[in-house]
């Protein structure tokens, strides 16, 4: 599995809107210098077909691979290079993505979070389910708001989560994109922000980034009676980062279908890409808290 950790898996429906998702995924792939597996999920054959019409099933899968090949070539306008690998899998989209995340060993998986009605689009609840059960980080992009340059990365932090000195993904993105990092924490008690635990934790993380030569600043939000996610979303709208990195709560991996209201609201409430990292025993997946 370690051989694929420098790889991205991108779920790309083959239609006009899928072209936009692929272009977004390719931007990250090219900047990060990683391989990308382009995945299309087709309808699974029936048990009868698999058993008695095996040649038909094989023909359908071969045709799907050829269609995917033509689709990708049309988007990139050249022959497909070796670092773009095509995959076609039969089944339902979310279970297939979860299975791939567990078996594939990818660095992360790209899905489209835009409010779309096109065939193959993942809706809000399906994206949340996938993020909660994925065995690797998920990058949720919005095809309607493409990113072509990343100058600022915002990391909302939750002081209820324990801090680890593994800032691998945040460091990788910042260095590859030449971006600065802003750590944001919402404070809902009426004390001097510099005396708060939120500020002290954020300062520790800031110095970890400084030690890596990455520009970083801390912003503490006074939310009072306001919902924390609303304060964070307002901050994102004002700061206009091109990428958000957020950690799902530890309990999400045990619940199996929820990532928590806070994380869900951030993922779907902003237009910029959101990189989510689940709780995991794998240190590569638990990069900062």
C-alpha positions as CSV (number, residue, x, y, z in Angstrom):
1,X,0.0,0.0,0.0
2,X,2.9,2.4,0.7
3,X,3.6,2.5,-3.1
4,X,0.4,4.4,-3.7
5,X,0.8,7.0,-0.9
6,X,2.2,9.4,-3.5
7,X,-1.0,8.9,-5.5
8,X,-4.4,10.6,-5.7
9,X,-7.7,8.9,-6.5
10,X,-10.3,11.1,-8.2
11,X,-13.9,10.1,-8.7
12,X,-14.8,11.6,-12.1
13,X,-18.2,11.2,-13.8
14,X,-17.9,11.3,-17.6
15,X,-19.9,14.4,-18.5
16,X,-19.3,18.1,-19.0
17,X,-19.4,18.8,-15.3
18,X,-17.0,15.9,-14.7
19,X,-14.5,17.7,-17.0
20,X,-14.4,20.6,-14.5
21,X,-13.8,18.2,-11.6
22,X,-11.0,16.4,-13.5
23,X,-9.3,19.7,-14.2
24,X,-9.4,20.7,-10.5
25,X,-8.0,17.3,-9.5
26,X,-5.2,17.6,-12.1
27,X,-4.2,21.0,-10.7
28,X,-3.5,19.4,-7.4
29,X,-1.8,16.3,-9.0
30,X,0.5,18.4,-11.1
31,X,1.5,20.8,-8.4
32,X,2.1,18.1,-5.8
33,X,4.0,15.9,-8.3
34,X,1.8,12.8,-7.6
35,X,0.2,10.2,-9.7
36,X,-3.5,10.3,-10.2
37,X,-5.9,7.4,-10.6
38,X,-9.1,8.5,-12.4
39,X,-12.0,6.4,-11.3
40,X,-15.4,5.8,-12.9
41,X,-17.9,3.6,-11.2
42,X,-20.3,1.7,-13.4
43,X,-23.4,-0.3,-12.6
44,X,-22.6,-3.7,-11.1
45,X,-23.6,-6.7,-13.2
46,X,-26.2,-9.1,-11.8
47,X,-25.2,-12.4,-10.3
48,X,-26.8,-14.1,-13.3
49,X,-24.7,-12.0,-15.7
50,X,-21.5,-12.7,-13.8
51,X,-22.1,-16.4,-13.8
52,X,-23.6,-17.0,-17.2
53,X,-22.6,-14.0,-19.3
54,X,-19.0,-13.4,-18.3
55,X,-17.9,-12.4,-21.8
56,X,-20.7,-9.8,-21.9
57,X,-19.6,-8.4,-18.5
58,X,-16.0,-8.2,-19.6
59,X,-17.0,-6.5,-22.9
60,X,-19.0,-3.9,-20.9
61,X,-16.1,-3.2,-18.6
62,X,-13.7,-2.9,-21.5
63,X,-16.0,-0.5,-23.3
64,X,-16.2,1.6,-20.1
65,X,-12.4,1.8,-19.9
66,X,-12.2,2.9,-23.5
67,X,-14.9,5.6,-22.9
68,X,-12.9,6.8,-19.8
69,X,-9.7,6.8,-21.9
70,X,-11.4,9.0,-24.6
71,X,-12.9,11.3,-22.0
72,X,-9.6,12.0,-20.2
73,X,-7.8,12.5,-23.6
74,X,-10.4,15.0,-24.6
75,X,-10.0,16.9,-21.4
76,X,-6.2,17.0,-21.4
77,X,-5.9,17.4,-25.2
78,X,-3.0,14.9,-25.5
79,X,-2.1,11.3,-25.0
80,X,-2.5,10.1,-21.5
81,X,0.8,10.2,-19.6
82,X,2.0,7.4,-17.4
83,X,1.2,9.3,-14.2
84,X,-2.5,9.3,-15.0
85,X,-4.0,5.8,-14.5
86,X,-7.5,4.9,-15.4
87,X,-9.7,2.7,-13.3
88,X,-13.3,1.4,-13.8
89,X,-15.0,-0.3,-11.0
90,X,-18.5,-1.9,-10.9
91,X,-20.7,-1.1,-7.9
92,X,-22.3,1.8,-6.0
93,X,-20.2,4.9,-5.7
94,X,-19.9,5.4,-2.0
95,X,-19.1,1.8,-1.0
96,X,-16.7,1.6,-3.9
97,X,-14.9,4.7,-2.8
98,X,-14.7,3.5,0.8
99,X,-13.3,0.1,-0.4
100,X,-10.7,1.9,-2.6
101,X,-9.7,4.1,0.3
102,X,-9.1,1.0,2.4
103,X,-7.4,-1.1,-0.2
104,X,-5.6,1.4,-2.4
105,X,-3.3,3.2,0.0
106,X,-3.9,6.6,-1.7
107,X,-2.6,9.8,-0.3
108,X,-6.1,11.2,-0.6
109,X,-9.3,11.0,-2.6
110,X,-10.9,13.8,-4.6
111,X,-14.7,14.2,-4.8
112,X,-16.9,17.0,-6.0
113,X,-19.1,18.7,-3.3
114,X,-20.9,21.2,-5.6
115,X,-24.7,21.3,-5.6
116,X,-25.2,19.3,-8.8
117,X,-28.0,17.2,-10.2
118,X,-25.9,15.6,-13.0
119,X,-25.8,11.8,-13.2
120,X,-23.2,10.4,-10.8
121,X,-23.1,13.5,-8.6
122,X,-22.6,12.9,-4.9
123,X,-25.1,14.6,-2.6
124,X,-24.4,16.2,0.8
125,X,-25.3,13.1,2.9
126,X,-23.3,10.7,0.7
127,X,-20.2,12.9,0.8
128,X,-20.5,13.1,4.6
129,X,-20.9,9.3,4.8
130,X,-17.9,8.8,2.6
131,X,-15.7,11.2,4.6
132,X,-16.7,9.6,7.9
133,X,-15.7,6.1,6.6
134,X,-12.8,6.9,4.4
135,X,-9.5,5.3,5.4
136,X,-7.5,8.2,3.9
137,X,-8.0,11.9,3.7
138,X,-10.6,13.4,1.4
139,X,-10.3,16.5,-0.7
140,X,-13.8,17.9,-1.4
141,X,-13.6,20.4,-4.3
142,X,-16.3,22.6,-5.9
143,X,-16.2,22.4,-9.7
144,X,-18.1,25.7,-9.9
145,X,-15.3,27.5,-8.0
146,X,-12.1,26.2,-9.5
147,X,-8.7,26.9,-7.8
148,X,-5.7,27.6,-9.9
149,X,-3.4,29.0,-7.3
150,X,-3.1,28.4,-3.6
151,X,-1.6,31.3,-1.6
152,X,-3.4,30.8,1.8
153,X,-4.4,27.7,3.7
154,X,-6.7,28.0,6.8
155,X,-6.7,25.3,9.5
156,X,-9.6,25.6,11.9
157,X,-8.6,23.9,15.2
158,X,-10.6,22.4,18.0
159,X,-8.9,22.4,21.4
160,X,-10.9,19.3,22.5
161,X,-8.7,17.3,20.1
162,X,-5.2,16.2,21.3
163,X,-2.3,17.8,19.4
164,X,0.3,15.7,17.6
165,X,3.6,16.8,16.1
166,X,2.7,15.5,12.7
167,X,1.9,18.3,10.4
168,X,2.7,16.3,7.2
169,X,-0.2,17.2,4.9
170,X,-0.4,20.8,6.0
171,X,3.4,21.2,5.6
172,X,3.3,19.4,2.2
173,X,0.6,21.6,0.8
174,X,2.2,24.8,2.1
175,X,5.6,24.0,0.7
176,X,4.4,22.7,-2.7
177,X,2.1,25.6,-3.2
178,X,4.3,28.2,-1.6
179,X,1.3,29.1,0.6
180,X,1.1,30.7,4.1
181,X,-1.0,29.1,6.8
182,X,-3.5,30.7,9.1
183,X,-4.6,28.8,12.2
184,X,-8.2,29.8,13.3
185,X,-9.8,28.9,16.5
186,X,-13.3,29.9,17.8
187,X,-13.4,31.1,21.5
188,X,-16.8,31.1,23.1
189,X,-15.8,32.2,26.6
190,X,-15.3,35.8,27.7
191,X,-11.6,35.9,28.6
192,X,-8.5,37.6,27.2
193,X,-7.8,35.5,24.1
194,X,-4.1,35.4,24.8
195,X,-4.8,33.6,28.1
196,X,-7.1,31.0,26.4
197,X,-6.2,27.4,25.8
198,X,-7.2,27.9,22.2
199,X,-4.6,30.6,21.7
200,X,-1.8,28.6,23.5
201,X,-2.5,25.5,21.4
202,X,-2.6,27.6,18.2
203,X,0.7,29.3,19.1
204,X,2.3,25.9,19.6
205,X,1.2,24.7,16.2
206,X,2.3,28.1,14.6
207,X,5.9,27.5,15.9
208,X,5.9,24.0,14.5
209,X,5.2,25.5,11.1
210,X,7.8,28.2,11.6
211,X,10.4,25.5,12.4
212,X,9.6,24.1,8.9
213,X,10.2,27.5,7.3
214,X,6.4,28.1,6.7
215,X,4.8,31.5,7.2
216,X,2.0,31.1,9.7
217,X,-0.3,33.3,11.7
218,X,-3.0,32.8,14.4
219,X,-6.5,34.2,14.5
220,X,-8.8,33.7,17.5
221,X,-12.5,34.4,16.9
222,X,-14.7,35.6,19.7
223,X,-18.0,33.8,19.0
224,X,-20.0,34.5,22.2
225,X,-23.4,32.9,21.6
226,X,-22.9,32.3,17.9
227,X,-22.4,28.8,16.6
228,X,-18.7,28.1,16.0
229,X,-19.2,26.9,12.5
230,X,-20.9,30.1,11.6
231,X,-18.0,32.1,12.9
232,X,-15.5,30.0,11.0
233,X,-17.5,30.3,7.8
234,X,-17.7,34.0,8.2
235,X,-13.9,34.1,8.7
236,X,-13.4,32.0,5.6
237,X,-15.5,34.4,3.6
238,X,-13.4,37.3,4.8
239,X,-10.0,35.7,4.6
240,X,-10.7,34.1,1.2
241,X,-8.2,31.1,1.5
242,X,-7.8,28.8,-1.4
243,X,-7.7,25.7,0.8
244,X,-9.1,24.6,4.2
245,X,-7.6,21.7,6.2
246,X,-9.8,20.2,8.9
247,X,-9.8,17.2,11.2
248,X,-13.0,15.2,11.7
249,X,-13.8,14.1,15.2
250,X,-12.4,10.8,16.5
251,X,-15.9,9.4,17.1
252,X,-16.8,9.7,13.4
253,X,-14.9,6.6,12.5
254,X,-16.8,4.6,15.0
255,X,-20.3,6.0,14.2
256,X,-19.8,5.0,10.6
257,X,-22.0,7.7,9.0
258,X,-21.5,11.1,10.6
259,X,-18.6,13.5,10.6
260,X,-20.2,15.9,13.0
261,X,-22.3,19.0,12.3
262,X,-19.3,21.3,12.6
263,X,-17.2,19.6,10.0
264,X,-20.2,19.0,7.7
265,X,-21.1,22.7,7.8
266,X,-17.5,23.7,6.9
267,X,-17.2,21.2,4.1
268,X,-20.5,22.2,2.5
269,X,-20.7,25.8,3.7
270,X,-17.7,27.2,1.8
271,X,-16.8,27.1,-1.9
272,X,-13.1,26.5,-1.5
273,X,-11.6,23.0,-1.4
274,X,-11.7,21.4,2.0
275,X,-9.2,18.7,2.9
276,X,-10.6,16.4,5.7
277,X,-8.5,14.1,7.8
278,X,-10.2,11.3,9.7
279,X,-9.1,9.9,13.1
280,X,-6.9,6.9,12.3
281,X,-4.3,4.7,13.8
282,X,-2.2,5.3,10.7
283,X,0.0,8.4,11.5
284,X,0.0,9.4,7.9
285,X,-3.8,10.1,8.2
286,X,-3.6,11.9,11.6
287,X,-1.4,14.8,10.5
288,X,-2.0,17.5,13.0
289,X,-4.2,16.8,16.0
